[in-house]
Each structure stands twice: as C-alpha cells, then as structure tokens.
Amino acid sequence: MYNYRIILSSRSPRRRELLKGLDLPVETAADCECDETCPAGLEPEAGVMFIAEKKSDAYPRTLLENEILVTADTMVLFRGELLGKPRDADDAARMLAALSGNRHEVVTGVCLRSARERRVFCESSSVYFAQLTDEEIDYYVSRYSPLDKAGAYGVQEWIGYVAVERIEGSYCNVMGLPVSRLWKELKDMTRSSIL
C-alpha cells in the first residue's frame, strides 16, 4: 500500500485529518466541482455512493498507475429525511432541534479509484442525541461552524461532547470518513493490483 500515492479530493478538514491518521502518503486536492444532486427515488446509501462517484468522475486529470483517488459524501438521515448541509443558521437550528432527543443515521459513501479499478462502498452509524435546550442549540450554532456539516453538527466539537449519548457503528464515519473500512478496502485494492 505504501507504494501508492493516496489523493483525497475533499474540502473537509475532518476527512483530511482522518485519512492522515492512517500514516499513508496522502496528498489533498481541492474538492471536485460537480452537481451533488442525485436521481429521485434512490435510497440514502445509494445516494451517497452516487455522489461520491460523481465527485471522483469530476477529478480533473487522469490518474497515474501508482495513484488512488478518494472521494466521499456524508448525509444524515432522520425519519426518512436526508439532512445535508444547512442553508443558514436558522436551518441549522431547525435540524438540531429535530435531532434533539432522537436517534439518527449518518451515512457515508466512499469511492476509491485507481487507473485500473474503482470501488464504491457505504457505511452507516446510528447516533443517539440527548435532549437539547434552545439555549444549547443557539450556543452551538452561534459559536461553531455548523453550515459546512451534514446535519448541522460535528461530532468532534462541543455538541458531540454534550449531546451524543452513544454511537452504534464507526465514530470516524460520523466525522465523515469510515477509516477502518477504508483501510480494508485500500489494502484489498492494492493487493489485487500489480504495479
């Protein structure tokens, strides 16, 4: 695996931090500009994988033989509604009020692509939120940056400390990248390829 150059195409500092934690030679590139809408009727898992693939296909250059491109998309699913990034502070507060005292799913789709192969997979984690007061929601929205996060929160921030009662599944997936599964897929992918 260490013979490969891993390229993460993402604006997310959380994804960059998580991938660098694998101690692999990682290069970060700007997020590939593409339309992040998916066809109506797709299940959430299929939707995030579809968008992760679209991001991969939008990468602006041909990959070299020793390169693997990583793209991902994360959504929060609550009672059948997909919660992406909030439009504004009011939308963020609305999302957090809905999640308060309830369970939701965090679903991440990942696309790994080399010059020879493409792998797309999805991971889901269940997150249980404690009941939040309006004051706690306002505190978080006004002091942190919920507008760049699916579901309007970052589990690694203050809200994760006070609101997340438990997680079933990968904590890293809730941050935006299921690194344990990613490691297994990268290992398998590099073993199956001959440079």
URLIN-V950191 format. One line per field, one symbol per residue. ss: DSSP state (h for helix, s for strand, l for the rest). phi: phi as a letter, one per 30 degrees, with the letter a starting at -180 (. if undefined). burial: 1 if it has 24 or more other C-alpha atoms within 12 Angstrom, else 0. Layout:
ss=???
phi=???
burial=???
This chain:
ss=llllssssslllhhhhhhhhlllllssssllllllllllllllhhhhhhhhhhhhhhlllllllllssssssssssssllssslslllhhhhhhhhhhhlllsssssssssssllllssssssssssssllllhhhhhhhhhhllhhhlslllllllhhhhhhsssssllhhhhhlllhhhhhhhhhhhhhhlll
phi=.ddccccccaddddddddddddhcdcccbdeddadccbedjddedddddddeddddddedbddddccbccbabbbccbhicdcddddadddddddddddeibcbcccbcbbcbcdcbbbbbbbbbcbccddcdeddddedddccbddcbdiiacddcedddccddabcjddddddkaddddeedddddddddccd
burial=100111111101011111100100010110110001000000011111111111111010001001111111111111000111110010111111111101111111111111001111111111111101000111011001111111111111001101110010011111111110111011001100000
